């Protein structure tokens, strides 16, 4: 028995197929979840993939946050269901307030598409256990609304509790406060980040690195170990 | 028909690069004397019924939970006759 990992598709989601593939490459079973279906089909974890759900209308993630599937995911996350939000998925997670802060337009106003170096600052979450603490990884970054903001009190709290999971290394690509690329909730089951691990799981494509695969092997090991 | 306008603005402490880009373009276009520009969103809501306290309370709730993200934005609700 392997783990079943749900991958949500909203209207405007782009990276659901790559995410399903990444789940499969890691050895787990991807389960497509549809935004209008409240049923999570007994999945063991959920990934909210990247894209432009609902055209980013109003604010990125603001409309998806109220979709039927999110009701179940929000309730599940509060009960410990592991949830990973990538890019637009991270934006959805901040809009639901499962993760603190918000995402705004990049400070230089340009869409960015590049390989980005990150430092893993917390390898004790459900999604990062296969990385070394302080390990540097390089995975694609592609967005225009990637500037992470939160007030000073929240930022200090995140730092004090070790909830900054990823920081941009060498270069801050969008003006994110304190170089934050990804964070987790207090329990460590919900993680969001802007860069795209699902695009870096096979040596054949991209940079030839598989630095993103660890997200998916981490959660698989955790779920299989737990069952 | 009654109209209620909700204006949503980024909080003052939040950097607004779009507003800055507009402001920087102004002198080039011959518009002088503008010290700062902040860009926001305006929602015009046409009500089916009267604008009473109950309707305004629901609109404030709508603005708080949906139209604005109060982590980064402030909003105002105004009734237009």
Interface residues (C-beta under 8 A of the other chain):
Chain A: X58 X59 X62 X66 X94 X95 X97 X100 X101 X102 X104 X105 X106 X107 X108 X109 X147 X149 X150 X151 X175
Chain B: X10 X13 X14 X15 X17 X18 X21 X66 X67 X69 X71 X72
